[in-house]
Amino acid sequence: MRVVLQRAKDASVTVNGETVGAIKQGLVLLVGITHEDTEEDIRYLSDKIANLRIFEDEAGKMNLSLLDVEGDILSISQFTLYGDCRKGRRPNFMEAAKPELAKGLYERFNDELRAKGLKVETGVFGAMMDVRLTNDGPVTLIVESK
């Protein structure tokens, strides 16, 4: 499982011109799932993301977690994170999980984050989406379960 996370002042996602998810301060997560991912990967990454200290404290140091600042999450399924561009001119997506597997794991990941007390908004799995965010910092990280 691979997640690109961005600290955001606000963010939203629209599908066919309709806003389907929006947050204020928090994290935008682009979530990639591979065919080898399991519940263990979900637990590891949901805990890592909820507790990653990337928000500034009163001294301006990145010392607070998403839970500490009571931030929100905008979670977007992103199979292209497993695109392999090493050969040719067209990405190979063989490492991305098939939609029938990925959708269930993606939903379970979001449920695990909600179980930690976090507000989680999402896009629409498999849809063409427009994602807008005001990147805070900017702070952008890649976290992986493997």
C-alpha positions in Angstrom: 0.0 0.0 0.0 1.3 3.4 -0.9 0.0 6.8 0.2 1.1 10.2 -1.0 -0.1 12.6 1.8 -0.2 16.4 1.6 -0.8 18.7 4.6 -3.7 20.9 3.5 -5.3 24.1 4.8 -8.5 23.0 2.9 -9.3 20.5 0.1 -12.2 19.2 -1.9 -13.0 16.7 -4.6 -15.7 17.0 -7.3 -17.2 14.4 -9.7 -19.1 15.6 -12.7 -19.1 19.2 -11.3 -20.6 18.1 -7.9 -18.5 18.3 -4.7 -18.6 14.9 -3.1 -16.0 15.5 -0.3 -14.4 18.5 1.4 -12.3 19.2 4.4 -10.7 22.1 6.3 -7.3 21.7 7.9 -5.9 18.2 7.6 -4.4 15.7 5.1 -5.2 14.9 1.5 -4.3 11.2 0.9 -3.8 9.7 -2.5 -4.2 6.0 -1.8 -2.7 3.3 -4.0 -3.3 -0.4 -3.4 -1.4 -3.3 -4.8 -2.6 -6.9 -5.1 -0.4 -8.0 -2.2 -2.0 -5.7 0.4 -3.7 -7.1 3.5 -5.5 -6.0 6.7 -2.0 -5.7 8.2 -1.1 -3.0 5.7 -4.3 -1.1 6.4 -3.6 -1.2 10.2 0.0 -0.1 9.8 -0.7 2.8 7.5 -3.8 4.1 9.2 -1.8 4.2 12.5 1.2 5.8 10.9 -0.9 8.5 9.2 -3.0 9.3 12.2 0.0 9.7 14.4 2.6 11.2 12.0 3.9 14.4 13.6 3.8 16.8 10.7 1.8 19.7 12.1 3.4 22.6 13.8 3.3 23.2 17.5 3.3 26.7 19.2 7.1 26.9 18.6 6.7 26.3 14.9 8.2 22.7 15.1 6.5 19.8 13.3 5.6 18.1 16.5 1.8 17.5 16.4 -0.2 14.7 14.7 -3.4 14.8 12.8 -5.1 13.5 16.0 -3.5 16.3 18.0 -4.7 19.1 15.8 -8.1 17.4 15.2 -7.6 17.6 11.5 -9.6 15.9 8.8 -8.8 13.6 5.9 -9.7 13.7 2.2 -9.0 10.2 0.9 -8.7 9.7 -2.8 -8.2 6.3 -4.4 -5.3 6.5 -6.8 -4.3 3.3 -8.7 -1.8 5.3 -10.8 0.5 5.3 -7.8 1.5 1.8 -8.9 2.3 2.8 -12.4 5.7 1.6 -13.6 7.3 4.0 -16.1 10.7 2.3 -16.4 10.0 0.8 -19.9 8.5 2.4 -22.9 6.3 5.5 -23.0 3.1 4.2 -21.4 2.9 3.3 -17.7 2.3 -0.3 -16.8 -0.3 -0.7 -14.0 0.2 -4.5 -13.4 1.2 -3.9 -9.7 -2.1 -2.0 -9.0 -4.8 -4.2 -7.4 -7.8 -5.1 -9.5 -10.8 -2.8 -8.8 -12.8 -5.6 -7.0 -10.0 -6.1 -4.5 -8.8 -2.5 -4.3 -12.3 -1.0 -3.5 -12.8 -3.2 -0.5 -9.3 -2.5 0.9 -9.7 1.2 0.2 -13.0 1.3 2.1 -11.6 -0.7 5.0 -8.6 1.7 5.2 -11.0 4.7 5.4 -13.1 2.9 8.1 -9.9 2.2 10.1 -9.1 5.9 10.1 -12.6 6.8 11.1 -12.4 4.3 14.0 -9.5 6.4 15.3 -11.9 9.3 15.6 -10.9 11.1 12.4 -13.4 12.7 10.0 -12.7 11.1 6.6 -14.2 12.5 3.4 -13.7 10.6 0.1 -14.0 10.8 -3.6 -15.9 8.2 -5.7 -13.9 5.0 -6.2 -13.1 4.5 -9.9 -14.5 7.9 -11.0 -12.8 10.7 -12.9 -12.3 13.3 -10.1 -11.1 16.9 -9.8 -9.1 17.3 -6.6 -8.4 20.8 -5.3 -6.3 21.7 -2.3 -4.4 24.5 -0.6 -1.1 22.7 0.3 0.1 23.8 3.7 3.9 24.3 3.9 4.1 22.6 1.4 4.4 19.3 3.2 4.2 16.3 1.0 5.3 12.8 2.0 5.1 9.2 0.6 4.4 6.5 3.1 4.3 2.8 2.3 3.4 -0.4 4.2 6.2 -2.5 2.6 
